[in-house]
Each structure stands twice: as structure tokens, then as C-alpha cells.
């Protein structure tokens, strides 16, 4: 899930960090850990607390991960969803 891409960037001498975001409930990021339907706010807060530390943020993902990249696109400079 993106490890090969991050490794390729690092092999090209680019300094990158990677954050893997997963929805264990498979609820398309709508469900929070308390089984309520505040997942969007929950994940936004979690992702924002990390991405705000960076000058540039690139999000990418496929299927549910692509949906997340689009849902939280406001936290990134560039998004690639597939």
C-alpha cells in the first residue's frame, strides 16, 4: 500500500515521509472509533494534526484510499485518486 512508491522516491534521494491511513471499520471514513458517525471530523483532525507540520503534502490512494484522498483533499497540495 504505497511502500514501493515511497521507497522509489527515497531511492531517488528525495526526502519524504509517509503516513498510511486506514479505516478499520471499512465505513469509508464515516465511522469514528466510538461507532458513531463522526468519522469525517475524527479523521480530519487526526490527519490535519500531522499534515500541518509539513510545507508540502501529497495524498494518493486507490478505491477507498482514493475516496479518502478526495475527502481530505483540503489538507493537501496535490491529490491523486484512482
N, CA, C and O of each residue as an XYZ file, in Angstrom:
328
protein
N       0.834     -1.196      0.000
C       0.000      0.000      0.000
C       0.866      1.243      0.000
O       0.908      1.975      0.989
N       1.549      1.483     -1.090
C       2.332      2.699     -1.227
C       3.778      2.575     -0.806
O       4.556      3.507     -1.007
N       4.159      1.454     -0.229
C       5.532      1.309      0.248
C       6.539      1.355     -0.884
O       7.600      1.963     -0.744
N       6.227      0.725     -1.998
C       7.148      0.723     -3.133
C       7.327      2.129     -3.686
O       8.433      2.515     -4.063
N       6.256      2.887     -3.735
C       6.337      4.258     -4.241
C       7.207      5.129     -3.346
O       8.040      5.895     -3.831
N       7.009      5.009     -2.041
C       7.816      5.793     -1.099
C       9.271      5.375     -1.181
O      10.160      6.226     -1.144
N       9.530      4.076     -1.291
C      10.906      3.585     -1.412
C      11.559      4.135     -2.682
O      12.729      4.517     -2.660
N      10.813      4.177     -3.782
C      11.355      4.704     -5.036
C      11.702      6.184     -4.898
O      12.728      6.629     -5.413
N      10.873      6.933     -4.223
C      11.170      8.356     -4.007
C      12.429      8.520     -3.164
O      13.271      9.371     -3.452
N      12.553      7.715     -2.139
C      13.742      7.798     -1.280
C      14.986      7.338     -2.035
O      16.063      7.902     -1.847
N      14.851      6.317     -2.889
C      15.976      5.853     -3.699
C      16.448      6.942     -4.657
O      17.616      6.974     -5.044
N      15.535      7.835     -5.037
C      15.878      8.951     -5.917
C      16.429     10.132     -5.119
O      16.530     11.250     -5.624
N      16.780      9.859     -3.869
C      17.364     10.870     -2.960
C      16.389     11.996     -2.616
O      16.810     13.109     -2.299
N      15.114     11.713     -2.677
C      14.126     12.689     -2.234
C      13.778     12.399     -0.781
O      13.574     11.246     -0.401
N      13.713     13.436      0.015
C      13.380     13.272      1.417
C      11.860     13.308      1.554
O      11.236     14.350      1.355
N      11.281     12.186      1.888
C       9.827     12.101      2.044
C       9.482     11.321      3.301
O      10.220     10.430      3.722
N       8.360     11.667      3.884
C       7.756     10.897      4.962
C       6.436     10.372      4.426
O       5.846     10.966      3.524
N       5.978      9.275      4.973
C       4.715      8.691      4.520
C       3.823      8.396      5.718
O       4.289      7.950      6.766
N       2.563      8.647      5.546
C       1.552      8.338      6.547
C       0.513      7.451      5.885
O      -0.089      7.838      4.883
N       0.301      6.281      6.431
C      -0.705      5.363      5.909
C      -1.951      5.508      6.771
O      -1.896      5.326      7.987
N      -3.069      5.835      6.144
C      -4.333      5.997      6.858
C      -5.261      4.872      6.440
O      -5.450      4.614      5.251
N      -5.832      4.213      7.423
C      -6.701      3.068      7.176
C      -7.981      3.222      7.993
O      -7.949      3.707      9.124
N      -9.089      2.813      7.423
C     -10.364      2.800      8.140
C     -10.660      1.357      8.543
O     -11.130      0.576      7.715
N     -10.396      0.987      9.795
C     -10.594     -0.407     10.206
C     -12.053     -0.855     10.160
O     -12.328     -2.054     10.116
N     -12.980      0.084     10.170
C     -14.405     -0.274     10.102
C     -14.876     -0.479      8.664
O     -15.995     -0.937      8.435
N     -14.021     -0.140      7.693
C     -14.415     -0.192      6.277
C     -15.708      0.573      6.025
O     -16.570      0.138      5.261
N     -15.821      1.720      6.682
C     -17.028      2.547      6.573
C     -16.755      3.812      5.763
O     -17.441      4.821      5.929
N     -15.758      3.755      4.894
C     -15.411      4.883      4.024
C     -15.149      6.159      4.827
O     -15.513      7.257      4.407
N     -14.510      5.994      5.991
C     -14.072      7.097      6.848
C     -15.243      7.868      7.454
O     -15.082      9.020      7.856
N     -16.394      7.255      7.522
C     -17.576      7.914      8.082
C     -17.793      7.562      9.552
O     -18.442      8.313     10.280
N     -17.251      6.422      9.993
C     -17.476      5.980     11.368
C     -16.267      6.306     12.230
O     -15.127      6.108     11.809
N     -16.513      6.805     13.435
C     -15.428      7.106     14.361
C     -15.154      5.889     15.253
O     -15.907      4.916     15.197
N     -14.094      5.917     16.075
C     -13.757      4.761     16.915
C     -14.834      4.398     17.944
O     -14.844      3.276     18.450
N     -15.735      5.327     18.257
C     -16.813      5.051     19.211
C     -18.057      4.511     18.522
O     -19.121      4.426     19.134
N     -17.925      4.145     17.255
C     -19.012      3.597     16.437
C     -20.111      4.614     16.143
O     -21.230      4.252     15.778
N     -19.773      5.893     16.310
C     -20.673      6.966     15.900
C     -20.370      7.329     14.456
O     -19.462      6.774     13.838
N     -21.136      8.258     13.935
C     -20.958      8.652     12.532
C     -20.279     10.016     12.425
O     -20.687     10.868     11.636
N     -19.241     10.205     13.231
C     -18.437     11.426     13.195
C     -17.050     11.151     12.633
O     -16.083     11.826     12.984
N     -16.961     10.166     11.770
C     -15.672      9.756     11.236
C     -14.960     10.826     10.439
O     -13.741     10.966     10.542
N     -15.700     11.588      9.643
C     -15.039     12.629      8.837
C     -14.317     13.626      9.736
O     -13.166     13.977      9.475
N     -14.980     14.079     10.785
C     -14.340     15.022     11.714
C     -13.178     14.355     12.440
O     -12.137     14.979     12.647
N     -13.345     13.100     12.825
C     -12.300     12.370     13.532
C     -11.039     12.236     12.670
O      -9.940     12.582     13.105
N     -11.211     11.730     11.445
C     -10.057     11.544     10.566
C      -9.460     12.877     10.129
O      -8.241     12.996     10.002
N     -10.300     13.874      9.898
C      -9.792     15.207      9.544
C      -8.871     15.715     10.640
O      -7.780     16.211     10.359
N      -9.302     15.593     11.877
C      -8.484     16.065     13.000
C      -7.166     15.298     13.074
O      -6.106     15.900     13.243
N      -7.228     13.986     12.950
C      -6.013     13.162     13.036
C      -5.034     13.485     11.910
O      -3.838     13.656     12.145
N      -5.551     13.565     10.688
C      -4.681     13.824      9.535
C      -4.145     15.253      9.584
O      -2.966     15.489      9.320
N      -5.011     16.200      9.921
C      -4.594     17.612      9.991
C      -3.481     17.809     11.022
O      -2.548     18.577     10.785
N      -3.571     17.128     12.154
C      -2.557     17.298     13.208
C      -1.169     16.885     12.726
O      -0.162     17.349     13.261
N      -1.112     16.023     11.731
C       0.176     15.598     11.177
C       0.556     16.441      9.964
O       1.691     16.906      9.868
N      -0.378     16.641      9.038
C      -0.030     17.347      7.802
C       0.323     18.808      8.034
O       1.059     19.390      7.237
N      -0.177     19.412      9.094
C       0.132     20.826      9.325
C       1.605     21.060      9.640
O       2.071     22.199      9.618
N       2.330     20.002      9.930
C       3.766     20.112     10.217
C       4.619     20.208      8.954
O       5.818     20.477      9.033
N       4.002     19.987      7.785
C       4.746     19.895      6.541
C       4.455     21.071      5.621
O       3.351     21.614      5.597
N       5.473     21.444      4.871
C       5.325     22.525      3.898
C       4.525     22.051      2.682
O       3.710     22.802      2.146
N       4.754     20.811      2.246
C       4.060     20.249      1.090
C       3.473     18.891      1.468
O       4.128     18.080      2.123
N       2.243     18.659      1.050
C       1.574     17.387      1.328
C       0.971     16.864      0.030
O       0.251     17.576     -0.669
N       1.277     15.619     -0.275
C       0.724     14.929     -1.434
C      -0.044     13.717     -0.933
O       0.495     12.906     -0.179
N      -1.290     13.588     -1.344
C      -2.105     12.437     -0.958
C      -2.409     11.609     -2.190
O      -2.682     12.141     -3.267
N      -2.356     10.283     -2.011
C      -2.776      9.422     -3.108
C      -3.415      8.172     -2.523
O      -3.136      7.774     -1.391
N      -4.269      7.573     -3.318
C      -4.893      6.334     -2.887
C      -5.790      5.774     -3.960
O      -6.211      6.481     -4.876
N      -6.075      4.496     -3.835
C      -6.969      3.819     -4.757
C      -8.173      3.267     -4.014
O      -8.074      2.897     -2.843
N      -9.296      3.212     -4.687
C     -10.544      2.705     -4.129
C     -10.907      3.500     -2.867
O     -11.079      4.716     -2.940
N     -11.025      2.831     -1.713
C     -11.390      3.557     -0.501
C     -10.320      4.583     -0.137
O     -10.636      5.652      0.385
N      -9.061      4.263     -0.409
C      -7.986      5.213     -0.161
C      -8.075      6.424     -1.074
O      -7.739      7.538     -0.672
N      -8.530      6.206     -2.307
C      -8.747      7.320     -3.222
C      -9.878      8.201     -2.747
O      -9.817      9.426     -2.860
N     -10.910      7.572     -2.215
C     -12.018      8.356     -1.647
C     -11.527      9.196     -0.476
O     -11.910     10.358     -0.338
N     -10.683      8.615      0.362
C     -10.132      9.365      1.489
C      -9.273     10.528      0.994
O      -9.347     11.633      1.532
N      -8.465     10.279     -0.024
C      -7.629     11.359     -0.569
C      -8.497     12.514     -1.049
O      -8.146     13.679     -0.863
N      -9.624     12.194     -1.664
C     -10.531     13.245     -2.127
C     -11.277     13.890     -0.970
O     -11.452     15.108     -0.951
N     -11.721     13.086      0.001
C     -12.440     13.633      1.159
C     -11.582     14.630      1.940
O     -12.087     15.635      2.440
N     -10.292     14.345      2.038
C      -9.403     15.171      2.837
C      -8.443     15.989      1.968
O      -7.377     16.399      2.426
N      -8.826     16.217      0.730
C      -8.005     16.962     -0.227
C      -7.668     18.371      0.269
O      -6.637     18.933     -0.102
N      -8.533     18.933      1.100
C      -8.266     20.283      1.610
C      -7.012     20.325      2.478
O      -6.511     21.409      2.779
N      -6.498     19.173      2.882
C      -5.299     19.113      3.721
C      -4.031     18.884      2.902
O      -2.944     18.740      3.462
N      -4.170     18.850      1.582
C      -3.029     18.538      0.717
C      -2.829     19.603     -0.338
O      -3.730     20.388     -0.634
N      -1.625     19.617     -0.904
C      -1.318     20.488     -2.028
C      -1.668     19.819     -3.353
O      -1.990     20.485     -4.338
N      -1.596     18.493     -3.356
C      -1.832     17.734     -4.564
C      -2.452     16.387     -4.182
O      -2.069     15.784     -3.179
N      -3.397     15.926     -4.977
C      -4.086     14.657     -4.704
C      -4.136     13.821     -5.974
O      -4.404     14.327     -7.064
N      -3.871     12.521     -5.806
C      -4.007     11.581     -6.921
C      -4.894     10.441     -6.419
O      -4.501      9.692     -5.524
N      -6.073     10.313     -6.989
C      -7.001      9.252     -6.593
C      -7.263      8.365     -7.801
O      -7.430      8.851     -8.919
N      -7.298      7.081     -7.564
C      -7.540      6.137     -8.665
C      -8.368      4.973     -8.164
O      -8.684      4.064     -8.932
